[in-house]
């Protein structure tokens, strides 16, 4: 795969991911855990069909014999699926997406304290600036529900940071060939199983089922499979930078398609977060481009 095609596919991934907020706002009766259950269930069903077609019976054998990396990634996917949709039912699309945008910096902190990687000064500065932005946004939340939704959304970048670290480690370890695509399926199954008791009794209308099927298949299954594949083509900083497009796309969709205009505090706090992230990643990519071939550190 060429670099240009990989970048184009990652942009498509963010565009598909960004549909969640505006589609959720057009649901009739489905709420909270029921929304999460159906989305995860349709996601799992689509993944079973696709991965069974790709892998055949080997799919189920790989699940039974999978190592810890696959299951850790699957649990991370389940946390992200669940926390994201629950947060969307509690607060605005903009609040959720801006909070999720912290994922690259959380990943950097995780690599520092867990893997012992040294962070450049630009990344520490970005963490401080983004923290100020998130703090401002949280501090001006108007109601307990909105603040709770933003706090629930924090689970998404935390799980995403762990997941991306695992995916990158597996992808770079030439001695261990691990197919990580089934982790997306594990996440869908775990999320559906965990939220079904909380969603019962199901009261979803036919209209809502159609929209939730769209979320599970088009907004979730397809882009998540593509993202796992793209971790083998693009470096983590570039993926993190391109993933920020989801914030812009998602807020725009919610504003234009559901009349959900972001508040001034979200625009200011989110602007600080995005500026910190974009500045950090662009400086990192520029430094990589200027580094002499064969240099380390």
RADA-V40241 format. One record per run of one state. SS is the DSSP state (~ for helix, > for strand, _ for the rest). FROM is the first residue (numbers start at 1). TO is the last residue. Records with the same first field share a line. If there is no record, write none. Layout:
BEGIN
SS=FROM-TO / FROM-TO
END
This chain:
BEGIN
_=1-2 / 18-18 / 25-31 / 56-57 / 65-67 / 89-92 / 101-102 / 114-120 / 140-143 / 173-181 / 200-205 / 231-235 / 244-244 / 259-263 / 291-297
~=3-17 / 19-24 / 32-55 / 58-64 / 68-88 / 93-100 / 103-113 / 121-139 / 144-172 / 182-199 / 206-230 / 236-243 / 245-258 / 264-290
END
